[in-house]
Amino acid sequence: MKLLRELLIILAIYFAGEIIAKGLNLPVPGNIIGMILLLILLCTNIVKLNMIETVSKFFLDHLAFFFIPAGVGLLTSIAVIKDSFGRLLLVCTLTTIITIGVTALVVDLMTRKKSSNILKDSNDKTEKECA
């Protein structure tokens, strides 16, 4: 029963994203809006992680399975892809490099922030012990 409840929560958020996308005539797909809604709900603790954790872990464990329809779709469009393969390869390469770079910058920033917070906390404790 827990799995069904978790799945219903995720599907309801997805459905809300679809309704928002169609209702406001947005150029963003409803599933993306649904993911943004889920992020907001998780950050505000309206939806707690334990409310969707089991089914989310299942989806992550079987993520490769969900790429099969996209792969089949690409195979049916091979003629279109063949004509613009060079541009497609260039775009994929550039976006991969940009993604790796931005990820590295964010990790570096978060690591520095965490280090400075740890250093600040240890300095505060030292000052209290000396007082």
Contact map, one row per residue, 1 for C-alpha under 8 A:
11111000000000000000000000000000000000000000000000000000000000000000000000000000000000000000000000000000000000000000000000000000000
11111100000000000000000000000000000000000000000000000000000000000000000000000000000000000000000000000000000000000000000000000000000
11111110000000000000000000000000000000000000000000000110000000000000000000000000000000000000000000000000000000000000000000000000000
11111111000000000000000000000000000000000000000000000000000000000000000000000000000000000000000000000000000000000000000000000000000
11111111100000000000000000000000000000000000000000000000000000000000000000000000000000000000000000000000000000000000000000000000000
01111111110000000000000000000000000000000000000000111110000000000000000000000000000000000000000000000000000000000000000000000000000
00111111111000000000000000000000000000000000000000010010000000000000000000000000000000000000000000000000000000000000000000000000000
00011111111100000000000000000000000000000000000000000000000000000000000000000000000000000000000000000000000000000000000000000000000
00001111111110000000000000000000000000000000000000010000000000000000000000000000000000000000000000000000000000000000000000000000000
00000111111111000000000000000000000001000000000000010000000000000000000000000000000000000000000000000000000000000000000000000000000
00000011111111100000000000000000000000000000000000000000000000000000000000000000000000000000000000000000000000000000000000000000000
00000001111111110000000000000000000000000000000000000000000000000000000000000000000000000000000000000000000000000000000000000000000
00000000111111111000000000000000011011000000000000000000000000000000000000000000000000000000000000000000000000000000000000000000000
00000000011111111100000000000110111000000000000000000000000000000000000000000000000000000000000000000000000000000000000000000000000
00000000001111111110000000000100010000000000000000000000000000000000000000000000000000000000000000000000000000000000000000000000000
00000000000111111111000000000100010000000000000000000000000000000000000000000000000000000000000000000000000000000000000000000000000
00000000000011111111100000000111111010000000000000000000000000000000000000000000000000000000000000000000000000000000000000000000000
00000000000001111111110000001110110000000000000000000000000000000000000000000000000000000000000000000000000000000000000000000000000
00000000000000111111111000000100000000000000000000000000000000000000000000000000000000000000000000000000000000000000000000000000000
00000000000000011111111111000100100000000000000000000000000000000000000000000000000000000000000000000000000000000000000000000000000
00000000000000001111111111111100100000000000000000000000000000000000000000000000000000000000000000000000000000000000000000000000000
00000000000000000111111111000100000000000000000000000000000000000000000000000000000000000000000000000000000000000000000000000000000
00000000000000000011111111000000000000000000000000000000000000000000000000000000000000000000000000000000000000000000000000000000000
00000000000000000001111111000000000000000000000000000000000000000000000000000000000000000000000000000000000000000000000000000000000
00000000000000000001111111100000000000000000000000000000000000000000000000000000000000000000000000000000000000000000000000000000000
00000000000000000001111111111000000000000000000000000000000000000000000000000000000000000000000000000000000000000000000000000000000
00000000000000000000100011111000000000000000000000000000000000000000000000000000000000000000000000000000000000000000000000000000000
00000000000000000000100001111101100000000000000000000000000000000000000000000000000000000000000000000000000000000000000000000000000
00000000000000000100100001111111100000000000000000000000000000000000000000000000000000000000000000000000000000000000000000000000000
00000000000001111111110000011111110000000000000000000000000000000000000000000000000000000000000000000000000000000000000000000000000
00000000000001001100000000001111111000000000000000000000000000000000000000000000000000000000000000000000000000000000000000000000000
00000000000000001000000000011111111100000000000000000000000000000000000000000000000000000000000000000000000000000000000000000000000
00000000000001001101100000011111111110000000000000000000000000000000000000000000000000000000000000000000000000000000000000000000000
00000000000011111100000000000111111111000000000000000000000000000000000000000000000000000000000000000000000000000000000000000000000
00000000000011001000000000000011111111100000000000000000000000000000000000000000000000000000000000000000000000000000000000000000000
00000000000000000000000000000001111111110000000000000000000000000000000000000000000000000000000000000000000000000000000000000000000
00000000000010001000000000000000111111111000000000000000000000000000000000000000000000000000000000000000000000000000000000000000000
00000000010010000000000000000000011111111100001000000000000000000000000000000000000000000000000000000000000000000000000000000000000
00000000000000000000000000000000001111111110000000000000000000000000000000000000000000000000000000000000000000000000000000000000000
00000000000000000000000000000000000111111111000000000000000000000000000000000000000000000000000000000000000000000000000000000000000
00000000000000000000000000000000000011111111111000000000000000000000000000000000000000000000000000000000000000000000000000000000000
00000000000000000000000000000000000001111111111110000000000000000000000000000000000000000000000000000000000000000000000000000000000
00000000000000000000000000000000000000111111110000000000000000000000000000000000000000000000000000000000000000000000000000000000000
00000000000000000000000000000000000000011111111000000000000000000000000000000000000000000000000000000000000000000000000000000000000
00000000000000000000000000000000000000001111111100000000000000000000000000000000000000000000000000000000000000000000000000000000000
00000000000000000000000000000000000000001111111100000000000000000000000000000000000000000000000000000000000000000000000000000000000
00000000000000000000000000000000000001001101111110100000000000000000000000000000000000000000000000000000000000000000000000000000000
00000000000000000000000000000000000000000100111111110000000000000000000000000000000000000000000000000000000000000000000000000000000
00000000000000000000000000000000000000000100001111111000000000000000000000000000000000000000000000000000000000000000000000000000000
00000000000000000000000000000000000000000000000111111100000000000000000000000000000000000000000000000000000000000000000000000000000
00000100000000000000000000000000000000000000001111111000000000000000000000000000000000000000000000000000000000000000000000000000000
00000110110000000000000000000000000000000000000111111111000000000000000000000000000000000000000000000000000000000000000000000000000
00000100000000000000000000000000000000000000000011111111100000000000000000000000000000000000000000000000000000000000000000000000000
00100100000000000000000000000000000000000000000001011111110000000000000000000000000000000000000000000000000000000000000000000000000
00100110000000000000000000000000000000000000000000011111111000000000000000000000000000000000000000000000000000000000000000000000000
00000000000000000000000000000000000000000000000000011111111100000000000000000000000000000000000000000000000000000000000000000000000
00000000000000000000000000000000000000000000000000001111111110000000000000000000000000000000000000000000000000000000000000000000000
00000000000000000000000000000000000000000000000000000111111111000000000000000000000000000000000000000000000000000000000000000000000
00000000000000000000000000000000000000000000000000000011111111100000000000000000000000000000000000000000000000000000000000000000000
00000000000000000000000000000000000000000000000000000001111111100000000000000000000000000000000000000000000000000000000000000000000
00000000000000000000000000000000000000000000000000000000111111100000000000000000000000000000000000000000000000000000000000000000000
00000000000000000000000000000000000000000000000000000000011111111100000000000000000000000000000000000000000000000000000000000000000
00000000000000000000000000000000000000000000000000000000001111111110000000000000000000000000000000000000000000000000000000000000000
00000000000000000000000000000000000000000000000000000000000001111111000000000000000000000000000000000000000000000000000000000000000
00000000000000000000000000000000000000000000000000000000000001111111000000000000000000000000000000000000000000000000000000000000000
00000000000000000000000000000000000000000000000000000000000001111111110000000000000000000000000000000000000000000000000000000000000
00000000000000000000000000000000000000000000000000000000000000111111111000000000000000000000000000000000000000000000000000000000000
00000000000000000000000000000000000000000000000000000000000000011111111100000000000000000000000000000000000000000000000000000000000
00000000000000000000000000000000000000000000000000000000000000000111111110000000000000000000000000000000000000000000000000000000000
00000000000000000000000000000000000000000000000000000000000000000111111111000000000000000000000000000000000000000000000000000000000
00000000000000000000000000000000000000000000000000000000000000000011111111100000000000000000000000000000000000000000000000000000000
00000000000000000000000000000000000000000000000000000000000000000001111111110000000000000000000000000000000000000000000000000000000
00000000000000000000000000000000000000000000000000000000000000000000111111111000000000000000000000000000000000000000000000000000000
00000000000000000000000000000000000000000000000000000000000000000000011111111100000000000000000000000000000000000000000000000000000
00000000000000000000000000000000000000000000000000000000000000000000001111111100000000000000000000000000000000000000000000000000000
00000000000000000000000000000000000000000000000000000000000000000000000111111100000000000000000000000000000000000000000000000000000
00000000000000000000000000000000000000000000000000000000000000000000000011111111100000000000000000000000000000000000000000000000000
00000000000000000000000000000000000000000000000000000000000000000000000001111111110000000000000000000000000000000000000000000000000
00000000000000000000000000000000000000000000000000000000000000000000000000001111111000000000000000000000000000000000000000000000000
00000000000000000000000000000000000000000000000000000000000000000000000000001111111100000000000000000000000000000000000000000000000
00000000000000000000000000000000000000000000000000000000000000000000000000001111111110010000000000000000000000000000000000000000000
00000000000000000000000000000000000000000000000000000000000000000000000000000111111110000000000000000000000000000000000000000000000
00000000000000000000000000000000000000000000000000000000000000000000000000000011111110000000000000000000000000000000000000000000000
00000000000000000000000000000000000000000000000000000000000000000000000000000001111111110000000000000000000000000000000000000000000
00000000000000000000000000000000000000000000000000000000000000000000000000000000111111111000000000000000000000000000000000000000000
00000000000000000000000000000000000000000000000000000000000000000000000000000000000111111100000000000000000000000000000000000000000
00000000000000000000000000000000000000000000000000000000000000000000000000000000000111111110000000000000000000000000000000000000000
00000000000000000000000000000000000000000000000000000000000000000000000000000000100111111111000000000000000000000000000000000000000
00000000000000000000000000000000000000000000000000000000000000000000000000000000000011111111100000000000000000000000000000000000000
00000000000000000000000000000000000000000000000000000000000000000000000000000000000001111111110000000000000000000000000000000000000
00000000000000000000000000000000000000000000000000000000000000000000000000000000000000111111111000000000000000000000000000000000000
00000000000000000000000000000000000000000000000000000000000000000000000000000000000000011111111100000000000000000000000000000000000
00000000000000000000000000000000000000000000000000000000000000000000000000000000000000001111111110000000000000000000000000000000000
00000000000000000000000000000000000000000000000000000000000000000000000000000000000000000111111111000000000000000000000000000000000
00000000000000000000000000000000000000000000000000000000000000000000000000000000000000000011111111100000000000000000000000000000000
00000000000000000000000000000000000000000000000000000000000000000000000000000000000000000001111111110000000000000000000000000000000
00000000000000000000000000000000000000000000000000000000000000000000000000000000000000000000111111111000000000000000000000000000000
00000000000000000000000000000000000000000000000000000000000000000000000000000000000000000000011111111100000000000000000000000000000
00000000000000000000000000000000000000000000000000000000000000000000000000000000000000000000001111111110000000000000000000000000000
00000000000000000000000000000000000000000000000000000000000000000000000000000000000000000000000111111111000000000000000000000000000
00000000000000000000000000000000000000000000000000000000000000000000000000000000000000000000000011111111100000000000000000000000000
00000000000000000000000000000000000000000000000000000000000000000000000000000000000000000000000001111111110000000000000000000000000
00000000000000000000000000000000000000000000000000000000000000000000000000000000000000000000000000111111111000000000000000000000000
00000000000000000000000000000000000000000000000000000000000000000000000000000000000000000000000000011111111100000000000000000000000
00000000000000000000000000000000000000000000000000000000000000000000000000000000000000000000000000001111111110000000000000000000000
00000000000000000000000000000000000000000000000000000000000000000000000000000000000000000000000000000111111111000000000000000000000
00000000000000000000000000000000000000000000000000000000000000000000000000000000000000000000000000000011111111100000000000000000000
00000000000000000000000000000000000000000000000000000000000000000000000000000000000000000000000000000001111111110000000000000000000
00000000000000000000000000000000000000000000000000000000000000000000000000000000000000000000000000000000111111111000000000000000000
00000000000000000000000000000000000000000000000000000000000000000000000000000000000000000000000000000000011111111100000000000000000
00000000000000000000000000000000000000000000000000000000000000000000000000000000000000000000000000000000001111111110000000000000000
00000000000000000000000000000000000000000000000000000000000000000000000000000000000000000000000000000000000111111111000000000000000
00000000000000000000000000000000000000000000000000000000000000000000000000000000000000000000000000000000000011111111100000000000000
00000000000000000000000000000000000000000000000000000000000000000000000000000000000000000000000000000000000001111111110000000000000
00000000000000000000000000000000000000000000000000000000000000000000000000000000000000000000000000000000000000111111111000000000000
00000000000000000000000000000000000000000000000000000000000000000000000000000000000000000000000000000000000000011111111100000000000
00000000000000000000000000000000000000000000000000000000000000000000000000000000000000000000000000000000000000001111111110000000000
00000000000000000000000000000000000000000000000000000000000000000000000000000000000000000000000000000000000000000111111111000000000
00000000000000000000000000000000000000000000000000000000000000000000000000000000000000000000000000000000000000000011111111100000000
00000000000000000000000000000000000000000000000000000000000000000000000000000000000000000000000000000000000000000001111111110000000
00000000000000000000000000000000000000000000000000000000000000000000000000000000000000000000000000000000000000000000111111111000000
00000000000000000000000000000000000000000000000000000000000000000000000000000000000000000000000000000000000000000000011111111100000
00000000000000000000000000000000000000000000000000000000000000000000000000000000000000000000000000000000000000000000001111111110000
00000000000000000000000000000000000000000000000000000000000000000000000000000000000000000000000000000000000000000000000111111111000
00000000000000000000000000000000000000000000000000000000000000000000000000000000000000000000000000000000000000000000000011111111100
00000000000000000000000000000000000000000000000000000000000000000000000000000000000000000000000000000000000000000000000001111111110
00000000000000000000000000000000000000000000000000000000000000000000000000000000000000000000000000000000000000000000000000111111111
00000000000000000000000000000000000000000000000000000000000000000000000000000000000000000000000000000000000000000000000000011111111
00000000000000000000000000000000000000000000000000000000000000000000000000000000000000000000000000000000000000000000000000001111111
00000000000000000000000000000000000000000000000000000000000000000000000000000000000000000000000000000000000000000000000000000111111
00000000000000000000000000000000000000000000000000000000000000000000000000000000000000000000000000000000000000000000000000000011111
